[in-house]
Amino acid sequence: MSAVNQKGLIIIGNGIAGITAARTVRKLVPEARIRIIADESPYFYSRTALMYLYMGHMSARDVQPYEPDFWPKNRLELIQDRVLSLDVAAQRLQLQSGAVLEYDVVLTATGSQYNRFGWPGQDLQGVSGLYSLQDLETIEAYSRAGITRAVLVGGGLIGIELAEMFHTRGIPVTLLVREAGYWGNILPREEAQLIEAEIRRHGIDLRLQTELRAILGDESGRVRAVETSAGDGINCNFVGLTAGVSPNLSALAGAAVATARGALVDRWMRTSARNVFAAGDCAQLRQPDGAPGPVEQLWYTGRMQGEIAGNSIAWMFAKAIPFERLHEHAAPYERGVWFNSAKFFTIEYQTYGSVPAKLDPERTHVWSSRDGKVLIRLAWDEQRRISGFNLLGTRYRQTLCQSWIRDGLSATEVARRLPEACFDPEFTPPYHQAFLQSWRNRFQAVEVSA
């Protein structure tokens, strides 16, 4: 494939996966034509910073990682439009504006969309998720008009962000969580209880084991209340749908591309259709046996997948490697040890490796502070090799924790070396010492590194 073919690469979506792919291709193939299509915003922005825009901690300019002249300097053509259809046989796109674009290679990186499970009233005015800039603009408009109470449906990370956003403006919030504990499909019970207490300390009306039944509207079509599975009616004029997100496959509607939850891809980000790639939240990795695997919807996995897709595409352009033979040349996607971080009001959260919500008590050790604001958990496998960390209210070095997991250190060795990982600010209590004392009390002895 010629790198100077003017059809070139089209990227659908300007999030972290799409822009990372564009930067990678531009670096490796300077002469390639690259077009980026997105209808959400003209420029790439940090999606994880939406809450800070609402809270006034950052401006719109602050959340744009690149200066406006980055795009023309790197010859990245921005097209603010929506893709209506993808014809993989003819290798062309139909846009909402009526334009038809041909491509040599296309990457779909359209991200996620918030879940809507067919609740009665979910299309009323005053109902929104929190994923896009348009969602944020909607929430801002309703906030300025006056929200008397907001009901948030779902107890994941987006729900807690929206709860904190409203809390900073003095808007009362009710949070409906269907599980017995907050984020119960992810967190062990001790972690969930700690976060539940933090949520309630901030005046949030947290209702566990409670689902949304219906959203009720007034005569103008605006939200006036919700009904719950507990039989309660809650008066409100805003409902936030924060029960998770799903891959956005709108650009692939009707296209001959295999999908499950997301667009199915291999470790080179190739879909089932020739010269079509997918990366980021909209992609779903295939298992080695071909079965659908996970959808990895995190910022850093989107960045990594974008880089892998860009590298694969660069091989096609610069080396004329056919799509079908990329696995013989290009680097595959290797996520490495899982990690994530978040903040629950004033409590920071970090997790490294695997810490299931339901744990064998013989393969984990947990300690929490008396004030209920700090928690340290270690988990290990059947061979007693360290497999994961959960940290709330304290900080450990990510690279060190990941290396211990990757190298298969024993849980005892990790406990002995735990002070090496801690990097809490000066004058912060040495929480690891209390954790180690509880470890000694349980396992009788452990030598601690200096």
GIPE-V216213 format. One record per residue. N is the residue number from 1. RES is the residue in one letter. PSI is psi in radians with two decimals (none if undefined). BURIAL is b if it has 9 or more other C-alpha atoms within 8 Angstrom, else e. D_LAST is the distance of its C-alpha to the last C-alpha in Angstrom with 1 decimal. Layout:
n->N res->RES psi->PSI burial->BURIAL d_last->D_LAST
n->N res->RES psi->PSI burial->BURIAL d_last->D_LAST
This chain:
n->1 res->M psi->2.30 burial->b d_last->58.0
n->2 res->S psi->2.34 burial->e d_last->58.7
n->3 res->A psi->-0.35 burial->b d_last->56.1
n->4 res->V psi->0.09 burial->e d_last->58.9
n->5 res->N psi->2.22 burial->b d_last->60.6
n->6 res->Q psi->-0.15 burial->e d_last->61.2
n->7 res->K psi->-0.83 burial->e d_last->60.5
n->8 res->G psi->-2.58 burial->b d_last->56.9
n->9 res->L psi->2.33 burial->b d_last->53.9
n->10 res->I psi->2.24 burial->b d_last->54.2
n->11 res->I psi->2.17 burial->b d_last->51.1
n->12 res->I psi->1.88 burial->b d_last->51.8
n->13 res->G psi->2.33 burial->b d_last->49.3
n->14 res->N psi->0.66 burial->b d_last->47.3
n->15 res->G psi->-2.88 burial->b d_last->43.9
n->16 res->I psi->-0.67 burial->b d_last->40.6
n->17 res->A psi->-0.84 burial->b d_last->41.7
n->18 res->G psi->-0.77 burial->b d_last->45.1
n->19 res->I psi->-0.62 burial->b d_last->44.0
n->20 res->T psi->-0.72 burial->b d_last->41.2
n->21 res->A psi->-0.77 burial->b d_last->43.8
n->22 res->A psi->-0.78 burial->b d_last->46.2
n->23 res->R psi->-0.67 burial->b d_last->43.8
n->24 res->T psi->-0.81 burial->b d_last->42.8
n->25 res->V psi->-0.76 burial->b d_last->46.5
n->26 res->R psi->-0.68 burial->b d_last->47.4
n->27 res->K psi->-0.70 burial->e d_last->44.8
n->28 res->L psi->-0.46 burial->b d_last->45.9
n->29 res->V psi->1.42 burial->b d_last->49.6
n->30 res->P psi->-0.52 burial->e d_last->50.7
n->31 res->E psi->-0.04 burial->e d_last->54.3
n->32 res->A psi->2.52 burial->b d_last->53.9
n->33 res->R psi->2.25 burial->b d_last->55.5
n->34 res->I psi->2.12 burial->b d_last->53.1
n->35 res->R psi->2.42 burial->b d_last->54.4
n->36 res->I psi->2.12 burial->b d_last->52.4
n->37 res->I psi->2.20 burial->b d_last->54.2
n->38 res->A psi->2.48 burial->b d_last->52.9
n->39 res->D psi->-0.09 burial->e d_last->54.8
n->40 res->E psi->-0.83 burial->e d_last->52.0
n->41 res->S psi->2.69 burial->e d_last->51.3
n->42 res->P psi->-0.45 burial->b d_last->52.3
n->43 res->Y psi->2.65 burial->e d_last->48.7
n->44 res->F psi->2.43 burial->b d_last->45.4
n->45 res->Y psi->2.88 burial->e d_last->43.1
n->46 res->S psi->1.83 burial->b d_last->39.7
n->47 res->R psi->-0.55 burial->e d_last->40.8
n->48 res->T psi->-0.15 burial->e d_last->37.5
n->49 res->A psi->0.11 burial->e d_last->38.4
n->50 res->L psi->-0.73 burial->b d_last->41.8
n->51 res->M psi->-0.55 burial->b d_last->40.6
n->52 res->Y psi->-0.42 burial->b d_last->39.5
n->53 res->L psi->-0.83 burial->b d_last->43.1
n->54 res->Y psi->-0.70 burial->b d_last->44.6
n->55 res->M psi->-0.09 burial->b d_last->42.2
n->56 res->G psi->0.19 burial->e d_last->43.1
n->57 res->H psi->-0.38 burial->e d_last->39.6
n->58 res->M psi->2.73 burial->b d_last->40.7
n->59 res->S psi->2.96 burial->e d_last->44.1
n->60 res->A psi->-0.64 burial->e d_last->45.7
n->61 res->R psi->-0.57 burial->e d_last->45.1
n->62 res->D psi->-0.48 burial->e d_last->41.3
n->63 res->V psi->0.11 burial->b d_last->41.0
n->64 res->Q psi->1.93 burial->b d_last->42.8
n->65 res->P psi->-0.37 burial->e d_last->40.2
n->66 res->Y psi->2.57 burial->e d_last->43.0
n->67 res->E psi->2.70 burial->e d_last->45.7
n->68 res->P psi->-0.52 burial->e d_last->49.3
n->69 res->D psi->-0.04 burial->e d_last->50.2
n->70 res->F psi->-0.68 burial->e d_last->47.5
n->71 res->W psi->-0.90 burial->b d_last->50.0
n->72 res->P psi->-0.59 burial->e d_last->53.0
n->73 res->K psi->-0.62 burial->e d_last->51.0
n->74 res->N psi->0.18 burial->e d_last->49.6
n->75 res->R psi->0.85 burial->e d_last->53.1
n->76 res->L psi->2.00 burial->b d_last->51.9
n->77 res->E psi->2.05 burial->b d_last->55.0
n->78 res->L psi->2.26 burial->b d_last->54.3
n->79 res->I psi->1.97 burial->b d_last->56.8
n->80 res->Q psi->1.70 burial->b d_last->56.7
n->81 res->D psi->3.07 burial->b d_last->58.5
n->82 res->R psi->2.38 burial->b d_last->58.1
n->83 res->V psi->2.14 burial->b d_last->58.5
n->84 res->L psi->-0.60 burial->b d_last->61.2
n->85 res->S psi->2.70 burial->b d_last->61.3
n->86 res->L psi->2.07 burial->b d_last->60.0
n->87 res->D psi->1.74 burial->b d_last->62.5
n->88 res->V psi->-0.45 burial->b d_last->60.5
n->89 res->A psi->-0.78 burial->e d_last->63.7
n->90 res->A psi->-0.15 burial->e d_last->65.1
n->91 res->Q psi->1.08 burial->b d_last->61.6
n->92 res->R psi->2.79 burial->b d_last->62.4
n->93 res->L psi->2.50 burial->b d_last->61.3
n->94 res->Q psi->2.16 burial->b d_last->63.6
n->95 res->L psi->2.77 burial->b d_last->62.4
n->96 res->Q psi->-0.55 burial->b d_last->63.4
n->97 res->S psi->-0.21 burial->e d_last->65.2
n->98 res->G psi->-0.24 burial->e d_last->67.5
n->99 res->A psi->2.58 burial->e d_last->66.0
n->100 res->V psi->2.15 burial->e d_last->65.4
n->101 res->L psi->2.36 burial->e d_last->62.7
n->102 res->E psi->2.68 burial->e d_last->62.5
n->103 res->Y psi->2.80 burial->b d_last->59.3
n->104 res->D psi->-0.74 burial->b d_last->58.1
n->105 res->V psi->2.49 burial->b d_last->54.7
n->106 res->V psi->2.44 burial->b d_last->53.6
n->107 res->L psi->2.13 burial->b d_last->50.2
n->108 res->T psi->2.13 burial->b d_last->50.1
n->109 res->A psi->1.02 burial->b d_last->47.0
n->110 res->T psi->0.07 burial->b d_last->48.5
n->111 res->G psi->-2.54 burial->b d_last->45.5
n->112 res->S psi->3.04 burial->b d_last->45.9
n->113 res->Q psi->2.57 burial->b d_last->48.2
n->114 res->Y psi->2.58 burial->b d_last->47.7
n->115 res->N psi->2.42 burial->b d_last->49.0
n->116 res->R psi->1.99 burial->e d_last->52.5
n->117 res->F psi->0.46 burial->e d_last->53.5
n->118 res->G psi->0.46 burial->e d_last->57.1
n->119 res->W psi->2.40 burial->b d_last->56.8
n->120 res->P psi->2.26 burial->e d_last->60.2
n->121 res->G psi->0.08 burial->b d_last->60.1
n->122 res->Q psi->-0.20 burial->b d_last->57.2
n->123 res->D psi->0.14 burial->e d_last->59.5
n->124 res->L psi->2.77 burial->b d_last->60.4
n->125 res->Q psi->2.39 burial->e d_last->59.8
n->126 res->G psi->0.20 burial->b d_last->56.5
n->127 res->V psi->2.28 burial->b d_last->54.6
n->128 res->S psi->2.76 burial->b d_last->51.8
n->129 res->G psi->-2.93 burial->b d_last->48.5
n->130 res->L psi->1.57 burial->b d_last->45.8
n->131 res->Y psi->-0.76 burial->b d_last->45.3
n->132 res->S psi->2.99 burial->e d_last->47.5
n->133 res->L psi->-0.63 burial->b d_last->48.5
n->134 res->Q psi->-0.67 burial->e d_last->51.8
n->135 res->D psi->-0.78 burial->b d_last->50.1
n->136 res->L psi->-0.72 burial->b d_last->48.4
n->137 res->E psi->-0.69 burial->e d_last->51.8
n->138 res->T psi->-0.82 burial->b d_last->53.4
n->139 res->I psi->-0.70 burial->b d_last->50.8
n->140 res->E psi->-0.74 burial->b d_last->51.1
n->141 res->A psi->-0.78 burial->e d_last->54.9
n->142 res->Y psi->-0.63 burial->b d_last->54.9
n->143 res->S psi->-0.76 burial->e d_last->52.5
n->144 res->R psi->-0.57 burial->e d_last->54.7
n->145 res->A psi->-0.39 burial->e d_last->57.7
n->146 res->G psi->1.81 burial->e d_last->56.1
n->147 res->I psi->2.09 burial->b d_last->54.0
n->148 res->T psi->-0.62 burial->e d_last->54.6
n->149 res->R psi->2.43 burial->b d_last->52.2
n->150 res->A psi->2.37 burial->b d_last->50.2
n->151 res->V psi->2.16 burial->b d_last->49.7
n->152 res->L psi->2.32 burial->b d_last->46.9
n->153 res->V psi->1.84 burial->b d_last->47.2
n->154 res->G psi->2.44 burial->b d_last->44.0
n->155 res->G psi->0.63 burial->b d_last->40.4
n->156 res->G psi->-2.78 burial->b d_last->38.5
n->157 res->L psi->-0.62 burial->e d_last->36.7
n->158 res->I psi->-0.65 burial->b d_last->39.9
n->159 res->G psi->-0.75 burial->b d_last->41.2
n->160 res->I psi->-0.57 burial->b d_last->38.3
n->161 res->E psi->-0.81 burial->b d_last->38.7
n->162 res->L psi->-0.64 burial->b d_last->42.4
n->163 res->A psi->-0.76 burial->b d_last->41.8
n->164 res->E psi->-0.68 burial->b d_last->39.5
n->165 res->M psi->-0.89 burial->b d_last->42.1
n->166 res->F psi->-0.65 burial->b d_last->44.9
n->167 res->H psi->-0.67 burial->b d_last->42.9
n->168 res->T psi->-0.33 burial->e d_last->42.5
n->169 res->R psi->0.19 burial->e d_last->46.3
n->170 res->G psi->0.40 burial->e d_last->46.9
n->171 res->I psi->2.13 burial->b d_last->48.4
n->172 res->P psi->2.48 burial->b d_last->48.2
n->173 res->V psi->2.33 burial->b d_last->46.6
n->174 res->T psi->2.27 burial->b d_last->47.1
n->175 res->L psi->2.03 burial->b d_last->44.7
n->176 res->L psi->2.15 burial->b d_last->46.1
n->177 res->V psi->2.13 burial->b d_last->43.7
n->178 res->R psi->-0.44 burial->b d_last->45.4
n->179 res->E psi->2.94 burial->b d_last->42.4
n->180 res->A psi->-0.29 burial->e d_last->41.3
n->181 res->G psi->2.72 burial->b d_last->38.1
n->182 res->Y psi->2.29 burial->b d_last->37.2
n->183 res->W psi->0.78 burial->b d_last->36.5
n->184 res->G psi->-0.31 burial->b d_last->36.9
n->185 res->N psi->-0.09 burial->e d_last->37.3
n->186 res->I psi->-0.74 burial->e d_last->33.8
n->187 res->L psi->2.42 burial->b d_last->31.6
n->188 res->P psi->2.84 burial->b d_last->30.8
n->189 res->R psi->-0.70 burial->b d_last->32.5
n->190 res->E psi->-0.73 burial->e d_last->29.5
n->191 res->E psi->-0.75 burial->b d_last->28.8
n->192 res->A psi->-0.75 burial->b d_last->32.6
n->193 res->Q psi->-0.69 burial->b d_last->33.0
n->194 res->L psi->-0.77 burial->b d_last->30.3
n->195 res->I psi->-0.64 burial->b d_last->32.1
n->196 res->E psi->-0.75 burial->b d_last->35.5
n->197 res->A psi->-0.69 burial->b d_last->34.6
n->198 res->E psi->-0.71 burial->b d_last->33.5
n->199 res->I psi->-0.81 burial->b d_last->36.8
n->200 res->R psi->-0.53 burial->b d_last->38.9
n->201 res->R psi->-0.45 burial->e d_last->37.2
n->202 res->H psi->0.25 burial->e d_last->38.7
n->203 res->G psi->0.23 burial->e d_last->42.1
n->204 res->I psi->2.33 burial->b d_last->42.5
n->205 res->D psi->1.57 burial->e d_last->45.0
n->206 res->L psi->2.15 burial->b d_last->43.0
n->207 res->R psi->1.87 burial->b d_last->45.2
n->208 res->L psi->2.78 burial->b d_last->43.7
n->209 res->Q psi->0.73 burial->b d_last->45.8
n->210 res->T psi->2.21 burial->b d_last->48.4
n->211 res->E psi->2.75 burial->b d_last->50.0
n->212 res->L psi->2.29 burial->b d_last->52.4
n->213 res->R psi->-0.76 burial->b d_last->56.0
n->214 res->A psi->2.66 burial->b d_last->58.0
n->215 res->I psi->2.22 burial->b d_last->58.0
n->216 res->L psi->2.45 burial->b d_last->61.2
n->217 res->G psi->2.86 burial->b d_last->63.0
n->218 res->D psi->-3.02 burial->e d_last->65.6
n->219 res->E psi->-0.33 burial->e d_last->69.0
n->220 res->S psi->-0.01 burial->e d_last->67.6
n->221 res->G psi->0.32 burial->e d_last->65.1
n->222 res->R psi->2.55 burial->b d_last->62.1
n->223 res->V psi->2.37 burial->b d_last->59.5
n->224 res->R psi->-0.36 burial->b d_last->60.3
n->225 res->A psi->2.96 burial->b d_last->58.3
n->226 res->V psi->2.73 burial->b d_last->56.5
n->227 res->E psi->2.42 burial->b d_last->57.1
n->228 res->T psi->2.94 burial->b d_last->54.2
n->229 res->S psi->-0.32 burial->b d_last->54.0
n->230 res->A psi->-0.02 burial->e d_last->53.8
n->231 res->G psi->0.14 burial->e d_last->57.3
n->232 res->D psi->2.60 burial->e d_last->56.2
n->233 res->G psi->2.30 burial->e d_last->57.6
n->234 res->I psi->2.03 burial->e d_last->55.4
n->235 res->N psi->2.30 burial->e d_last->57.2
n->236 res->C psi->2.85 burial->b d_last->55.6
n->237 res->N psi->0.33 burial->b d_last->56.6
n->238 res->F psi->2.40 burial->b d_last->53.7
n->239 res->V psi->2.16 burial->b d_last->52.1
n->240 res->G psi->2.12 burial->b d_last->48.9
n->241 res->L psi->1.74 burial->b d_last->48.7
n->242 res->T psi->0.54 burial->b d_last->45.0
n->243 res->A psi->1.00 burial->b d_last->45.0
n->244 res->G psi->3.10 burial->b d_last->43.3
n->245 res->V psi->2.83 burial->b d_last->44.7
n->246 res->S psi->2.66 burial->b d_last->46.5
n->247 res->P psi->2.39 burial->b d_last->47.0
n->248 res->N psi->1.85 burial->b d_last->49.8
n->249 res->L psi->0.36 burial->b d_last->52.3
n->250 res->S psi->-0.63 burial->e d_last->55.2
n->251 res->A psi->-0.30 burial->b d_last->55.6
n->252 res->L psi->0.10 burial->b d_last->56.0
n->253 res->A psi->2.10 burial->b d_last->58.6
n->254 res->G psi->-0.09 burial->e d_last->61.3
n->255 res->A psi->2.67 burial->b d_last->59.7
n->256 res->A psi->1.14 burial->e d_last->59.6
n->257 res->V psi->2.24 burial->b d_last->55.8
n->258 res->A psi->2.32 burial->b d_last->54.1
n->259 res->T psi->2.73 burial->e d_last->52.1
n->260 res->A psi->-1.90 burial->e d_last->50.5
n->261 res->R psi->-0.69 burial->e d_last->48.4
n->262 res->G psi->-3.04 burial->b d_last->47.9
n->263 res->A psi->2.09 burial->b d_last->49.3
n->264 res->L psi->2.24 burial->b d_last->48.2
n->265 res->V psi->2.75 burial->b d_last->46.5
n->266 res->D psi->-2.95 burial->b d_last->44.9
n->267 res->R psi->-0.06 burial->b d_last->41.7
n->268 res->W psi->0.15 burial->b d_last->43.7
n->269 res->M psi->0.41 burial->b d_last->44.8
n->270 res->R psi->2.35 burial->b d_last->48.3
n->271 res->T psi->-3.04 burial->b d_last->50.6
n->272 res->S psi->-0.24 burial->b d_last->53.5
n->273 res->A psi->2.39 burial->b d_last->55.9
n->274 res->R psi->2.33 burial->e d_last->56.3
n->275 res->N psi->0.35 burial->b d_last->54.7
n->276 res->V psi->2.17 burial->b d_last->53.1
n->277 res->F psi->2.82 burial->b d_last->49.4
n->278 res->A psi->2.58 burial->b d_last->47.4
n->279 res->A psi->2.70 burial->b d_last->43.8
n->280 res->G psi->-2.69 burial->b d_last->41.7
n->281 res->D psi->-0.43 burial->b d_last->42.5
n->282 res->C psi->-0.10 burial->b d_last->46.0
n->283 res->A psi->2.59 burial->b d_last->44.9
n->284 res->Q psi->2.09 burial->b d_last->44.2
n->285 res->L psi->2.43 burial->b d_last->42.6
n->286 res->R psi->2.53 burial->b d_last->44.5
n->287 res->Q psi->2.88 burial->e d_last->42.9
n->288 res->P psi->-0.53 burial->e d_last->43.4
n->289 res->D psi->0.07 burial->e d_last->46.5
n->290 res->G psi->-0.19 burial->e d_last->47.9
n->291 res->A psi->2.64 burial->e d_last->47.4
n->292 res->P psi->2.36 burial->b d_last->46.2
n->293 res->G psi->-2.54 burial->e d_last->42.4
n->294 res->P psi->2.75 burial->e d_last->40.2
n->295 res->V psi->2.05 burial->b d_last->40.9
n->296 res->E psi->1.71 burial->b d_last->37.7
n->297 res->Q psi->1.12 burial->e d_last->38.4
n->298 res->L psi->2.75 burial->e d_last->35.4
n->299 res->W psi->-0.83 burial->e d_last->35.3
n->300 res->Y psi->-0.55 burial->e d_last->33.0
n->301 res->T psi->-0.60 burial->b d_last->34.9
n->302 res->G psi->-0.73 burial->b d_last->38.1
n->303 res->R psi->-0.80 burial->b d_last->36.8
n->304 res->M psi->-0.76 burial->b d_last->35.8
n->305 res->Q psi->-0.64 burial->b d_last->39.1
n->306 res->G psi->-0.69 burial->b d_last->41.1
n->307 res->E psi->-0.72 burial->b d_last->39.6
n->308 res->I psi->-0.79 burial->b d_last->40.4
n->309 res->A psi->-0.77 burial->b d_last->43.9
n->310 res->G psi->-0.70 burial->b d_last->44.4
n->311 res->N psi->-0.73 burial->b d_last->43.4
n->312 res->S psi->-0.78 burial->b d_last->45.8
n->313 res->I psi->-0.66 burial->b d_last->48.6
n->314 res->A psi->-0.67 burial->b d_last->48.0
n->315 res->W psi->-0.69 burial->b d_last->48.6
n->316 res->M psi->-0.77 burial->b d_last->51.9
n->317 res->F psi->-0.89 burial->b d_last->53.0
n->318 res->A psi->-0.56 burial->b d_last->51.9
n->319 res->K psi->0.03 burial->e d_last->52.3
n->320 res->A psi->0.64 burial->b d_last->55.0
n->321 res->I psi->2.19 burial->b d_last->53.0
n->322 res->P psi->2.63 burial->e d_last->54.8
n->323 res->F psi->-0.75 burial->e d_last->53.0
n->324 res->E psi->-0.26 burial->e d_last->53.4
n->325 res->R psi->0.22 burial->e d_last->51.6
n->326 res->L psi->-0.58 burial->b d_last->48.5
n->327 res->H psi->-0.29 burial->b d_last->46.2
n->328 res->E psi->-0.22 burial->e d_last->47.1
n->329 res->H psi->-0.83 burial->e d_last->45.8
n->330 res->A psi->2.74 burial->b d_last->43.7
n->331 res->A psi->2.41 burial->b d_last->40.0
n->332 res->P psi->2.87 burial->e d_last->39.6
n->333 res->Y psi->2.19 burial->b d_last->37.6
n->334 res->E psi->1.80 burial->e d_last->34.1
n->335 res->R psi->-0.61 burial->e d_last->32.3
n->336 res->G psi->-2.82 burial->e d_last->29.0
n->337 res->V psi->2.24 burial->b d_last->26.5
n->338 res->W psi->2.49 burial->e d_last->28.0
n->339 res->F psi->2.79 burial->e d_last->26.6
n->340 res->N psi->2.77 burial->e d_last->28.2
n->341 res->S psi->2.70 burial->e d_last->27.6
n->342 res->A psi->-3.14 burial->e d_last->29.9
n->343 res->K psi->2.29 burial->e d_last->30.3
n->344 res->F psi->1.61 burial->b d_last->32.1
n->345 res->F psi->-1.82 burial->e d_last->33.5
n->346 res->T psi->-0.01 burial->e d_last->30.4
n->347 res->I psi->2.11 burial->b d_last->27.9
n->348 res->E psi->2.59 burial->b d_last->26.1
n->349 res->Y psi->2.31 burial->b d_last->25.9
n->350 res->Q psi->2.48 burial->b d_last->24.0
n->351 res->T psi->2.39 burial->b d_last->24.4
n->352 res->Y psi->2.36 burial->b d_last->23.3
n->353 res->G psi->-2.59 burial->b d_last->25.0
n->354 res->S psi->2.06 burial->b d_last->27.3
n->355 res->V psi->1.59 burial->b d_last->27.2
n->356 res->P psi->2.74 burial->e d_last->30.9
n->357 res->A psi->-0.62 burial->b d_last->32.6
n->358 res->K psi->2.02 burial->e d_last->33.5
n->359 res->L psi->2.55 burial->b d_last->30.6
n->360 res->D psi->2.08 burial->e d_last->30.7
n->361 res->P psi->-0.34 burial->e d_last->28.8
n->362 res->E psi->-0.06 burial->e d_last->27.5
n->363 res->R psi->0.52 burial->b d_last->25.8
n->364 res->T psi->2.72 burial->b d_last->23.9
n->365 res->H psi->2.32 burial->b d_last->21.7
n->366 res->V psi->2.51 burial->b d_last->22.2
n->367 res->W psi->2.47 burial->b d_last->21.2
n->368 res->S psi->2.63 burial->b d_last->23.0
n->369 res->S psi->2.78 burial->e d_last->23.1
n->370 res->R psi->-0.53 burial->e d_last->26.0
n->371 res->D psi->-0.02 burial->e d_last->27.6
n->372 res->G psi->0.49 burial->b d_last->27.8
n->373 res->K psi->-0.05 burial->b d_last->26.3
n->374 res->V psi->2.42 burial->b d_last->22.9
n->375 res->L psi->2.43 burial->b d_last->22.3
n->376 res->I psi->2.24 burial->b d_last->19.6
n->377 res->R psi->2.36 burial->b d_last->21.0
n->378 res->L psi->2.48 burial->b d_last->19.9
n->379 res->A psi->2.63 burial->b d_last->22.8
n->380 res->W psi->2.91 burial->b d_last->23.3
n->381 res->D psi->-2.99 burial->b d_last->26.3
n->382 res->E psi->-0.44 burial->e d_last->28.3
n->383 res->Q psi->0.18 burial->e d_last->26.2
n->384 res->R psi->0.46 burial->b d_last->23.1
n->385 res->R psi->2.41 burial->b d_last->21.9
n->386 res->I psi->2.34 burial->b d_last->20.4
n->387 res->S psi->-0.32 burial->b d_last->23.3
n->388 res->G psi->2.79 burial->b d_last->22.7
n->389 res->F psi->2.43 burial->b d_last->20.9
n->390 res->N psi->2.31 burial->b d_last->22.9
n->391 res->L psi->2.22 burial->b d_last->21.5
n->392 res->L psi->2.15 burial->b d_last->23.7
n->393 res->G psi->0.09 burial->b d_last->23.0
n->394 res->T psi->2.80 burial->b d_last->19.4
n->395 res->R psi->2.37 burial->b d_last->18.4
n->396 res->Y psi->2.68 burial->b d_last->16.2
n->397 res->R psi->2.10 burial->b d_last->16.5
n->398 res->Q psi->-0.87 burial->e d_last->19.6
n->399 res->T psi->-0.63 burial->e d_last->19.3
n->400 res->L psi->-0.81 burial->e d_last->15.9
n->401 res->C psi->-0.75 burial->b d_last->17.2
n->402 res->Q psi->-0.67 burial->b d_last->20.5
n->403 res->S psi->-0.64 burial->e d_last->19.1
n->404 res->W psi->-0.72 burial->b d_last->17.4
n->405 res->I psi->-0.83 burial->b d_last->20.8
n->406 res->R psi->-0.63 burial->e d_last->22.8
n->407 res->D psi->-0.08 burial->e d_last->21.0
n->408 res->G psi->0.60 burial->b d_last->21.4
n->409 res->L psi->2.61 burial->b d_last->17.9
n->410 res->S psi->2.67 burial->b d_last->18.2
n->411 res->A psi->-0.63 burial->b d_last->17.5
n->412 res->T psi->-0.74 burial->e d_last->15.4
n->413 res->E psi->-0.70 burial->e d_last->13.1
n->414 res->V psi->-0.76 burial->b d_last->13.1
n->415 res->A psi->-0.70 burial->b d_last->12.3
n->416 res->R psi->-0.63 burial->b d_last->9.2
n->417 res->R psi->0.14 burial->b d_last->8.1
n->418 res->L psi->-0.68 burial->b d_last->9.8
n->419 res->P psi->-0.43 burial->b d_last->7.6
n->420 res->E psi->-0.50 burial->e d_last->8.2
n->421 res->A psi->-0.41 burial->b d_last->11.8
n->422 res->C psi->2.31 burial->b d_last->12.4
n->423 res->F psi->0.73 burial->e d_last->14.4
n->424 res->D psi->2.65 burial->e d_last->16.5
n->425 res->P psi->2.81 burial->e d_last->18.4
n->426 res->E psi->2.54 burial->e d_last->17.6
n->427 res->F psi->0.07 burial->e d_last->18.7
n->428 res->T psi->2.38 burial->e d_last->18.3
n->429 res->P psi->2.48 burial->e d_last->17.1
n->430 res->P psi->1.42 burial->e d_last->13.6
n->431 res->Y psi->-0.53 burial->e d_last->15.5
n->432 res->H psi->-0.46 burial->b d_last->12.8
n->433 res->Q psi->-0.71 burial->e d_last->12.0
n->434 res->A psi->-0.68 burial->b d_last->15.7
n->435 res->F psi->-0.80 burial->b d_last->15.8
n->436 res->L psi->-0.59 burial->b d_last->13.3
n->437 res->Q psi->-0.70 burial->e d_last->15.4
n->438 res->S psi->-0.58 burial->b d_last->18.4
n->439 res->W psi->-0.78 burial->b d_last->17.1
n->440 res->R psi->-0.73 burial->b d_last->16.6
n->441 res->N psi->-0.59 burial->e d_last->20.1
n->442 res->R psi->-0.78 burial->e d_last->21.5
n->443 res->F psi->0.12 burial->e d_last->20.0
n->444 res->Q psi->-0.68 burial->e d_last->19.3
n->445 res->A psi->2.59 burial->e d_last->15.9
n->446 res->V psi->2.29 burial->b d_last->12.7
n->447 res->E psi->2.33 burial->e d_last->9.5
n->448 res->V psi->2.33 burial->b d_last->6.5
n->449 res->S psi->2.72 burial->e d_last->3.8
n->450 res->A psi->none burial->e d_last->0.0
